[in-house]
């Protein structure tokens, strides 16, 4: 299949989800920037991953900005969590830095994540 026909097929797969401009940008990103052209089959798989994110346009833009060859929905969500702050802060889990800061300051750190609740400074 000729390159132009292949790109047209890929555009037909990506455009309904990403719009024509972003679809063209993804094709260009893969072929010119990464030197790994997208196939029609890979485009179908990629569309599924874009849709799993709930925000296909943002996921595709993240793929381009990060220089990724592809994107998986869990990569997208991990990046979004990282951008929003540490995952530990979002889950309420304490970090080593939190425990060390509390210990050095003399704050009560009972119930900490490191099992040091029975230890007290005298």
C-alpha positions as CSV (number, residue, x, y, z in Angstrom):
1,X,0.0,0.0,0.0
2,X,1.3,3.5,-0.9
3,X,2.2,5.9,1.9
4,X,-0.5,8.4,0.9
5,X,-3.2,5.7,1.0
6,X,-1.9,4.4,4.3
7,X,-2.0,7.9,5.8
8,X,-5.5,8.4,4.5
9,X,-6.6,5.1,6.2
10,X,-5.0,6.1,9.4
11,X,-6.6,9.6,9.2
12,X,-10.0,7.9,8.8
13,X,-9.3,5.9,12.0
14,X,-8.0,8.7,14.1
15,X,-10.0,11.8,12.9
16,X,-13.4,10.8,14.4
17,X,-11.8,10.7,17.9
18,X,-9.0,13.3,17.7
19,X,-10.1,15.7,14.9
20,X,-8.2,16.1,11.7
21,X,-5.5,18.4,12.9
22,X,-4.5,16.3,15.9
23,X,-4.8,13.1,13.9
24,X,-2.4,14.6,11.3
25,X,-0.1,15.6,14.2
26,X,0.0,12.1,15.6
27,X,0.8,10.7,12.1
28,X,3.6,13.3,11.7
29,X,4.9,12.7,15.2
30,X,5.2,9.0,14.5
31,X,6.7,9.2,11.0
32,X,8.9,12.3,11.2
33,X,9.8,12.8,14.8
34,X,10.1,9.2,15.9
35,X,10.8,7.6,12.6
36,X,8.3,4.8,13.4
37,X,5.3,5.3,11.2
38,X,1.9,4.3,12.5
39,X,0.1,1.4,10.9
40,X,-3.7,1.3,10.5
41,X,-3.9,-1.6,12.9
42,X,-1.8,0.2,15.5
43,X,-4.0,3.3,15.0
44,X,-7.1,1.2,15.9
45,X,-5.4,-0.1,19.1
46,X,-4.3,3.5,19.9
47,X,-7.8,4.8,19.5
48,X,-9.0,2.3,22.1
49,X,-6.4,3.5,24.5
50,X,-7.3,7.2,23.8
51,X,-10.9,6.5,24.5
52,X,-10.1,4.6,27.8
53,X,-8.7,7.9,29.2
54,X,-12.0,9.7,28.9
55,X,-10.1,12.6,27.2
56,X,-8.7,11.3,23.9
57,X,-7.5,14.8,22.8
58,X,-5.5,15.4,25.9
59,X,-4.1,11.9,25.8
60,X,-2.9,12.3,22.3
61,X,-1.4,15.7,23.1
62,X,0.4,14.2,26.1
63,X,1.8,11.5,23.8
64,X,3.2,14.1,21.5
65,X,4.5,16.4,24.3
66,X,6.2,13.5,26.1
67,X,7.7,12.1,22.8
68,X,6.0,8.8,23.4
69,X,5.5,6.4,20.5
70,X,2.1,5.4,21.9
71,X,0.0,5.9,24.9
72,X,-1.7,3.5,27.3
73,X,-4.5,4.7,29.5
74,X,-2.6,3.8,32.7
75,X,0.4,5.9,31.5
76,X,-2.0,8.8,31.0
77,X,-3.6,8.4,34.5
78,X,-0.2,8.1,36.1
79,X,1.0,11.3,34.4
80,X,-2.2,13.1,35.5
81,X,-1.7,12.0,39.1
82,X,2.0,13.1,39.0
83,X,1.0,16.5,37.6
84,X,-1.6,16.9,40.3
85,X,1.0,16.2,43.0
86,X,2.5,13.1,44.5
87,X,0.4,9.9,44.4
88,X,1.0,9.5,48.2
89,X,-0.6,12.9,48.9
90,X,-3.6,11.9,46.8
91,X,-4.1,8.6,48.7
92,X,-3.4,10.0,52.1
93,X,-0.4,7.8,52.6
94,X,2.6,9.2,54.4
95,X,6.0,9.4,52.9
96,X,9.4,8.9,54.4
97,X,9.9,12.6,54.4
98,X,6.6,13.1,56.3
99,X,7.6,10.6,59.0
100,X,11.2,12.1,59.3
101,X,9.9,15.6,59.6
102,X,7.4,14.6,62.3
103,X,10.0,12.6,64.2
104,X,12.6,15.4,64.2
105,X,10.0,18.0,65.2
106,X,8.8,15.9,68.1
107,X,5.2,15.7,66.7
108,X,3.2,12.7,67.6
109,X,3.6,10.3,64.8
110,X,1.5,7.4,66.1
111,X,0.0,5.3,63.5
112,X,2.7,6.3,61.0
113,X,3.4,4.3,57.9
114,X,6.7,2.8,59.4
115,X,5.4,1.1,62.5
116,X,7.1,3.4,64.8
117,X,4.0,4.3,66.8
118,X,5.3,2.8,70.0
119,X,8.5,4.8,69.9
120,X,8.6,8.2,71.7
121,X,11.3,10.7,72.2
122,X,12.1,11.3,75.8
